[in-house]
Structure formats: structure tokens, C-alpha cells
Amino acid sequence: MNVKVFRLAICVLLSLTVVLLPGCDRVRDIVMTDTGDDSADTPTMLPLKVGVIRHSAYGDFTQGAELAQQQINAAGGVLGRQLEFVVKEETSDTVVQTAMDFAEMGDVVGIIGPLFSSHAVKVGPVATIPVLAGATGKDVTETGDFIFIVGASNALQAELMANFAVDELGAKTAGIIWQNQDVYSGGFVEEFSANFIQLGGSIVAKEVYEPGDTMFDAQLAAIKAATPDVLFIASFPPEVPLIMEQARAMGITAKFIGSDGWDVAPLYAEIADKSLLADSYYCSNFHRTQAAEFVSAFEAVFPGTSAGGVAAGGYDAVRLLAQGIENAKSTDPEAVRDAIANIMDYQGATVISHFKANDNGQKRESNNSAVVVRGEDGTVYPYPN
């Protein structure tokens, strides 16, 4: 029989096998390539597809993921296969369908993102493949069996910031402002308030704003009247810079403290008067000095950018997914999920000693180290929590 004809017959048989045995990953993932050389009999491995949920306002998360992809592929890929990204935008209206679409493709081995906790809690219940979210909401991992958070949860961060405010800043009173009906902000406020009060502090003002607000006169007037020692801004750009500027213009002298939502380049780019950051502190999973290798690689690949906590989250999410697949020696969703849950002593852009159990007993929440960062100069306080 002619060799090419024989090879064609084998391809047909393999195709039929895939249809009859859809769970047979090894067969499904191999394509016999006719190179025109009758002596060629080595199969070409298809790439491993990874779904990426990209938020248009925080491109550094996707850039961090892309850096990890480049490094992994240059080193030979995962299980000998290259990583290929399938990217879709992150919006509140489409995020659930996006996650379902990725899972239904059949050849997507995991999902990177979403970034917002309000979106991640929607993805959790429908996820049937591993999801490594950039979100840090304390309730995210309770929503499903396949969703992980790679950063320190906002419950841990809130405890850290309450301790820092009381012990290091000497705060006895706090005002709080946050985005209304936002899972991340609301969870942070709840945990910070409980910890601050337990430490003997008082919450003297609690104000909310709506997404997209640009003026905060009424909220800040109430906060000014309460004269708090610290103003906890549990939010993210573009509102945080505006709140800071307007608070100082109104004569509010409280020290600003915040969450890891601050740890993105736009926060600093949008503050014209950098002196506003002189008395500001926020919590982050990311320590630039400890992550010097990541910082150098990121800023070389993306000139003109600054590596921050959001970029680190995208980078670590891809690295953890890749390590989970390698450890499982499989792309089976449950095997990969369990392998990720059992990763120990991970060191990438951040440091994760292990994944700890959430309230449901599932190991989905990273025990990621966290630090307090001074906004003005990036001084890091590895404050114990």
C-alpha cells in the first residue's frame, strides 16, 4: 500500500476513535501531519488553549499572563505543548457566558481571570474547568468547585490594614468610602470594620458612591465632619485618585489607607500632585524588591510600563495553571484542579506557601504573603498579619 494512502487511513481511524471515545485525550490531541516526506512519522502536538478574560481598563493583568506564556513556551511548553491564549473581554453582562463558552470549546484547559470579584462570583457557579481569578474577594472561592484566587483574599488584607492603622499609625477612628454594591469593596469594608473595632477603634463615617461618579462632595463633607484619623478608601482607579484630590482640597487631613485595588499603574498616573500620597498606605500581594526578576522581565517586554500587583496576578495565574497541568500529567479538569490545590511553596511574581481551605473545606484560596506599601515612595512594610 502507498505510504501516504496508509497514513490517510490511519488519520480517518483516529478521527473515528475521537468521536467514539471523546474522553481519550491523548488521541484527541494528536494530529498526524503529512509533510510530504514519507519518512516522517512524528505526530505534531496541538497547542494547549487557555481562556483569558481580559479587562480593558487593566491591561497589565493580561500583560502579566502574556509574559508567563512567553517564558513557558520558550522553555518547551507544558507537557511538551505550547500555550495558546483565547482572549475575550471582561464585562459584567458577558462574563458568565464567556466562561461557559470557554468550557464548551472542549479544548480549553483553564481560564485566567476575571479580575473583578463582582464578576468572579458569577463565574464560580458555572465553571467546569479550572479558573484562576485575579480577584481577591473573600467569598469568590465559595461560589464553585473550580475557582481559585491567586492573591491574598481581602479578608486577610483587611485584617492586615486594621492592625497597621492601629499599631503603626496610631489610629483610633476611621472613615470609610467604597463603591456601592461591589463585592470586592463591600467585603473589604466588612472585614476592615470588624477588625478595626476589635482592636479598639471606632468607625466614625461610612459613605458609598456609585460606579462612574466623579464628584464626592456629600460623602467627603460627612467624613470631614467626623474628623477620622484614617480614611479607608476600599476601591480602585479611576475613583481613588479623585477621592484623594477632593478630600485634600476640602481640608481632610486623615491619612489615606487602602486595598490592593490601588496597586495598579493608573493610580499614580492619574494623580498630578504626588504629595497626596505622602500619608497613604495600601495593602498588596506584590513586593517589587522580592520580585526583581519578574519586574525586570516584565518591564523589558513591555517598555514604558511599571510592574505592579495586577500584572503579578496575571503572571502567577498562568504559571500556577501550567504547574498544575504538569503535576497532574493530564489536562483532565478535575485532575488539574486537584493538582493546583496541592501546589506548595510556589515562588513567582508573588509567594504562595500553599492553598488553604475555604469555608467549604476546598483548597482554593492562596496563602499569599501580603505587605503594606507607602504610596509616595513604594516603601514596603512586611507587617505581620
C-alpha positions as CSV (number, residue, x, y, z in Angstrom):
1,M,0.0,0.0,0.0
2,N,1.2,3.5,-0.8
3,V,2.6,5.1,2.4
4,K,0.6,8.3,2.0
5,V,-2.6,6.3,1.5
6,F,-1.8,4.2,4.6
7,R,-1.3,7.4,6.6
8,L,-4.6,8.8,5.4
9,A,-6.4,5.6,6.5
10,I,-4.8,5.9,10.0
11,C,-6.0,9.5,10.3
12,V,-9.5,8.5,9.4
13,L,-9.4,5.8,12.0
14,L,-8.1,8.2,14.6
15,S,-10.9,10.7,13.8
16,L,-13.5,7.9,14.3
17,T,-11.9,7.0,17.6
18,V,-12.1,10.6,18.8
19,V,-15.9,10.6,18.0
20,L,-16.5,7.3,19.7
21,L,-14.2,7.9,22.7
22,P,-14.4,11.7,23.4
23,G,-12.6,11.2,26.8
24,C,-9.5,9.9,25.2
25,D,-7.3,13.0,25.5
26,R,-4.2,11.5,24.1
27,V,-5.8,10.6,20.8
28,R,-7.9,13.7,20.6
29,D,-4.8,15.9,21.0
30,I,-2.7,14.4,18.2
31,V,-2.8,15.4,14.6
32,M,-0.9,13.3,12.0
33,T,0.8,15.8,9.7
34,D,1.6,14.9,6.2
35,T,4.8,16.8,5.4
36,G,5.3,15.3,2.0
37,D,8.2,13.3,3.4
38,D,7.3,9.6,3.5
39,S,9.9,9.0,6.2
40,A,8.2,11.5,8.6
41,D,6.2,9.6,11.2
42,T,6.4,12.0,14.2
43,P,3.0,13.4,15.3
44,T,2.7,17.2,15.8
45,M,1.2,18.2,19.2
46,L,-1.6,20.7,19.2
47,P,-1.2,23.7,21.5
48,L,-2.9,23.9,24.9
49,K,-5.6,26.5,24.7
50,V,-6.1,28.8,27.7
51,G,-9.0,31.2,28.0
52,V,-8.1,34.7,29.1
53,I,-10.8,37.1,30.4
54,R,-9.2,40.5,29.8
55,H,-10.4,43.7,31.4
56,S,-9.9,46.7,29.1
57,A,-9.1,49.1,32.0
58,Y,-6.4,46.8,33.5
59,G,-4.3,45.6,30.6
60,D,-1.4,44.8,32.9
61,F,-3.2,41.7,34.1
62,T,-3.2,40.3,30.6
63,Q,0.4,41.5,30.0
64,G,1.5,39.6,33.1
65,A,-0.2,36.5,31.7
66,E,1.4,37.0,28.3
67,L,4.9,37.2,29.9
68,A,4.3,33.9,31.6
69,Q,3.1,32.4,28.3
70,Q,6.2,33.6,26.5
71,Q,8.5,32.2,29.1
72,I,6.8,28.9,29.4
73,N,6.7,28.4,25.6
74,A,10.3,29.3,25.2
75,A,11.2,26.7,27.8
76,G,9.3,24.0,25.9
77,G,5.7,24.5,26.9
78,V,3.5,22.4,29.1
79,L,3.6,18.6,28.7
80,G,5.6,19.4,25.5
81,R,2.9,21.6,24.1
82,Q,2.8,25.4,23.5
83,L,0.3,27.5,25.4
84,E,-2.1,29.4,23.1
85,F,-4.4,32.1,24.5
86,V,-8.0,32.6,23.5
87,V,-8.9,36.1,24.7
88,K,-12.3,37.6,25.5
89,E,-13.2,40.9,27.1
90,E,-14.4,41.1,30.7
91,T,-17.8,42.8,31.2
92,S,-20.5,42.3,33.8
93,D,-23.0,41.4,31.1
94,T,-21.0,38.8,29.3
95,V,-18.6,37.2,31.8
96,V,-20.8,34.2,32.7
97,Q,-21.4,33.4,29.0
98,T,-17.7,33.9,28.3
99,A,-16.7,31.3,31.0
100,M,-19.3,28.9,29.7
101,D,-18.1,29.4,26.1
102,F,-14.5,28.6,27.1
103,A,-15.6,25.4,28.8
104,E,-17.8,24.3,25.9
105,M,-15.0,24.7,23.4
106,G,-13.7,21.3,24.8
107,D,-10.0,22.1,24.2
108,V,-9.6,25.0,26.6
109,V,-7.7,23.6,29.7
110,G,-8.3,26.5,32.0
111,I,-9.3,30.2,32.4
112,I,-7.2,33.1,33.5
113,G,-9.4,35.9,35.1
114,P,-11.7,37.5,35.7
115,L,-10.2,40.4,37.6
116,F,-13.2,41.9,39.4
117,S,-14.6,40.0,42.4
118,S,-18.2,41.0,41.3
119,H,-17.5,39.1,38.1
120,A,-15.7,36.2,39.6
121,V,-18.6,35.3,41.9
122,K,-20.7,34.9,38.8
123,V,-18.2,32.7,37.1
124,G,-17.7,30.3,40.1
125,P,-21.1,28.6,39.9
126,V,-20.8,27.8,36.1
127,A,-17.1,26.9,36.0
128,T,-16.3,23.3,34.9
129,I,-12.6,23.8,34.2
130,P,-10.0,25.4,36.5
131,V,-10.4,29.2,36.8
132,L,-7.5,31.2,38.3
133,A,-9.0,34.6,39.1
134,G,-7.2,37.9,39.6
135,A,-10.0,38.8,42.0
136,T,-9.3,38.7,45.8
137,G,-12.9,38.9,47.2
138,K,-13.1,36.7,50.3
139,D,-16.2,34.9,49.0
140,V,-15.1,34.2,45.5
141,T,-13.9,30.6,46.2
142,E,-17.1,29.7,48.0
143,T,-19.0,30.0,44.7
144,G,-17.8,27.0,42.8
145,D,-15.6,23.9,42.8
146,F,-13.1,25.0,40.1
147,I,-12.4,28.7,41.0
148,F,-9.1,29.8,42.7
149,I,-7.8,33.2,43.8
150,V,-4.1,33.7,43.4
151,G,-3.8,36.8,45.6
152,A,-4.3,37.2,49.3
153,S,-8.0,37.5,50.0
154,N,-9.4,40.8,51.0
155,A,-10.3,39.3,54.4
156,L,-6.6,38.8,55.1
157,Q,-5.7,42.2,53.6
158,A,-8.3,44.0,55.7
159,E,-7.0,42.4,58.9
160,L,-3.5,43.5,57.9
161,M,-4.6,47.1,57.3
162,A,-6.6,47.3,60.5
163,N,-3.6,46.2,62.5
164,F,-1.3,48.6,60.7
165,A,-3.6,51.5,61.1
166,V,-3.9,50.9,64.9
167,D,-0.4,49.8,65.7
168,E,1.8,51.8,63.3
169,L,-0.4,54.9,62.5
170,G,-1.9,55.2,66.0
171,A,-5.4,55.5,64.5
172,K,-8.3,55.4,66.9
173,T,-11.0,56.5,64.4
174,A,-11.6,55.7,60.8
175,G,-13.8,56.9,58.0
176,I,-14.6,54.6,55.1
177,I,-15.7,55.2,51.5
178,W,-16.3,52.5,48.9
179,Q,-18.2,51.6,45.7
180,N,-21.8,50.7,46.3
181,Q,-22.8,47.1,45.7
182,D,-19.3,46.0,44.7
183,V,-18.4,42.5,46.0
184,Y,-14.7,43.4,46.5
185,S,-15.2,46.8,48.1
186,G,-18.1,45.6,50.3
187,G,-16.2,42.6,51.6
188,F,-13.1,44.7,52.3
189,V,-15.2,47.2,54.3
190,E,-16.9,44.5,56.3
191,E,-13.7,42.8,57.3
192,F,-11.8,46.0,58.0
193,S,-14.5,47.4,60.2
194,A,-14.8,44.2,62.3
195,N,-11.0,44.0,62.8
196,F,-10.6,47.8,63.5
197,I,-13.4,47.7,66.1
198,Q,-12.0,44.6,67.7
199,L,-8.7,46.4,68.1
200,G,-10.4,49.2,70.0
201,G,-11.0,51.6,67.1
202,S,-14.2,53.3,66.1
203,I,-15.7,53.7,62.6
204,V,-17.0,57.3,62.6
205,A,-18.1,57.6,58.9
206,K,-19.2,55.2,56.3
207,E,-20.0,56.5,52.8
208,V,-20.7,54.9,49.4
209,Y,-20.5,56.1,45.8
210,E,-21.8,54.8,42.5
211,P,-19.6,53.4,39.8
212,G,-18.5,56.2,37.4
213,D,-19.1,59.0,40.0
214,T,-16.6,61.9,39.6
215,M,-17.7,64.2,42.4
216,F,-17.8,63.1,46.1
217,D,-18.8,66.4,47.8
218,A,-21.6,65.0,50.0
219,Q,-19.7,61.9,51.1
220,L,-16.5,63.8,51.9
221,A,-18.4,66.5,53.8
222,A,-19.7,63.8,56.1
223,I,-16.3,62.3,56.5
224,K,-14.7,65.7,57.2
225,A,-17.3,66.4,59.9
226,A,-16.3,63.1,61.6
227,T,-12.6,64.0,61.6
228,P,-11.2,60.5,61.3
229,D,-7.6,59.6,61.9
230,V,-7.5,57.5,58.7
231,L,-9.7,57.4,55.7
232,F,-10.0,53.9,54.3
233,I,-10.7,54.1,50.5
234,A,-11.7,50.5,49.6
235,S,-11.7,50.9,45.9
236,F,-9.6,51.3,42.7
237,P,-8.9,53.8,39.9
238,P,-10.4,55.9,38.5
239,E,-12.3,56.9,41.6
240,V,-9.4,56.6,44.2
241,P,-7.3,59.5,42.7
242,L,-10.3,61.7,42.5
243,I,-11.4,61.0,46.1
244,M,-7.8,61.7,47.3
245,E,-7.6,65.0,45.5
246,Q,-11.1,66.2,46.5
247,A,-10.5,65.1,50.1
248,R,-7.4,67.2,50.5
249,A,-9.0,70.1,48.7
250,M,-11.8,70.1,51.3
251,G,-9.2,70.1,54.1
252,I,-9.5,66.5,55.2
253,T,-6.1,65.6,56.9
254,A,-6.7,61.9,57.6
255,K,-4.1,59.5,56.4
256,F,-5.3,57.6,53.4
257,I,-5.2,53.8,53.6
258,G,-6.5,51.3,51.0
259,S,-6.6,47.9,49.4
260,D,-4.8,46.1,46.7
261,G,-7.1,47.7,44.2
262,W,-4.7,50.7,44.5
263,D,-1.8,48.6,43.2
264,V,-2.1,49.5,39.5
265,A,-0.1,52.0,37.4
266,P,-3.2,54.1,36.6
267,L,-3.5,55.2,40.3
268,Y,-0.2,57.0,40.1
269,A,-0.5,58.2,36.5
270,E,-3.8,60.0,37.4
271,I,-2.5,61.8,40.5
272,A,-0.9,65.0,39.3
273,D,0.1,66.1,42.8
274,K,2.2,63.2,44.1
275,S,2.3,64.8,47.6
276,L,-1.2,63.4,48.1
277,L,0.5,60.0,48.5
278,A,2.8,61.2,51.3
279,D,0.4,59.9,54.0
280,S,-1.1,57.0,52.1
281,Y,-0.7,53.2,52.6
282,Y,-2.2,50.3,50.9
283,C,-2.0,46.5,51.0
284,S,-0.5,44.4,48.3
285,N,0.4,40.8,47.4
286,F,3.3,42.2,45.5
287,H,6.8,43.2,46.7
288,R,8.9,44.8,43.9
289,T,12.2,44.1,45.6
290,Q,11.5,40.4,46.2
291,A,10.1,40.0,42.7
292,A,13.1,41.8,41.0
293,E,13.4,39.1,38.3
294,F,9.7,39.4,37.4
295,V,9.9,43.2,37.4
296,S,12.9,43.2,35.1
297,A,11.4,40.8,32.6
298,F,8.0,42.5,32.6
299,E,9.4,46.0,32.0
300,A,11.7,44.7,29.3
301,V,8.9,43.0,27.4
302,F,6.5,45.9,27.9
303,P,8.7,49.1,27.7
304,G,7.3,52.1,29.4
305,T,5.2,50.1,31.8
306,S,5.6,49.5,35.5
307,A,5.1,46.1,37.0
308,G,2.5,46.1,39.8
309,G,0.3,43.7,41.7
310,V,-2.3,43.3,38.9
311,A,0.4,42.3,36.4
312,A,1.8,39.9,39.0
313,G,-1.6,38.3,39.4
314,G,-1.9,37.6,35.7
315,Y,1.6,36.1,35.6
316,D,1.1,33.9,38.6
317,A,-2.3,32.7,37.4
318,V,-0.7,31.3,34.1
319,R,2.3,29.8,36.0
320,L,0.1,28.0,38.5
321,L,-2.2,26.6,35.8
322,A,0.9,25.4,33.9
323,Q,2.3,23.8,37.0
324,G,-1.0,22.1,37.8
325,I,-1.1,20.5,34.4
326,E,2.5,19.4,34.6
327,N,1.9,17.9,38.1
328,A,-1.3,16.2,37.0
329,K,0.4,15.0,33.8
330,S,-3.1,15.5,32.3
331,T,-5.5,18.1,31.1
332,D,-8.5,16.5,32.8
333,P,-10.2,19.4,34.6
334,E,-10.6,17.6,38.0
335,A,-7.0,16.3,37.9
336,V,-5.7,19.8,37.1
337,R,-7.9,21.4,39.8
338,D,-6.7,19.0,42.5
339,A,-3.0,19.4,41.4
340,I,-3.2,23.2,41.7
341,A,-4.8,22.9,45.1
342,N,-1.8,20.8,46.2
343,I,0.9,23.1,45.0
344,M,3.3,24.0,47.8
345,D,6.0,26.7,48.1
346,Y,5.2,28.5,44.8
347,Q,7.6,31.4,44.0
348,G,6.8,33.6,41.0
349,A,5.9,37.2,41.0
350,T,4.5,36.6,44.4
351,V,5.0,33.9,47.0
352,I,2.3,31.3,47.9
353,S,3.2,28.7,50.5
354,H,0.1,26.7,49.9
355,F,-3.6,26.9,49.0
356,K,-5.7,26.8,52.2
357,A,-9.2,25.5,52.7
358,N,-12.1,27.9,52.4
359,D,-15.3,27.7,54.5
360,N,-16.4,24.8,52.4
361,G,-13.2,22.9,53.0
362,Q,-12.0,23.3,49.4
363,K,-8.3,24.3,48.9
364,R,-9.0,27.3,46.5
365,E,-7.7,30.3,48.4
366,S,-4.0,31.1,48.2
367,N,-2.0,31.7,51.3
368,N,-0.3,34.6,49.5
369,S,2.0,36.8,51.5
370,A,0.9,40.4,51.8
371,V,2.7,43.7,52.6
372,V,1.8,47.3,53.3
373,V,3.2,49.8,50.8
374,R,3.7,53.5,51.3
375,G,2.1,55.2,48.3
376,E,4.6,58.1,48.0
377,D,7.8,56.1,47.5
378,G,6.9,52.5,47.5
379,T,8.4,51.7,50.8
380,V,7.4,48.2,51.9
381,Y,6.3,47.2,55.4
382,P,6.2,43.4,55.6
383,Y,3.8,43.9,58.5
384,P,2.7,40.6,60.2
385,N,-0.9,39.8,60.0
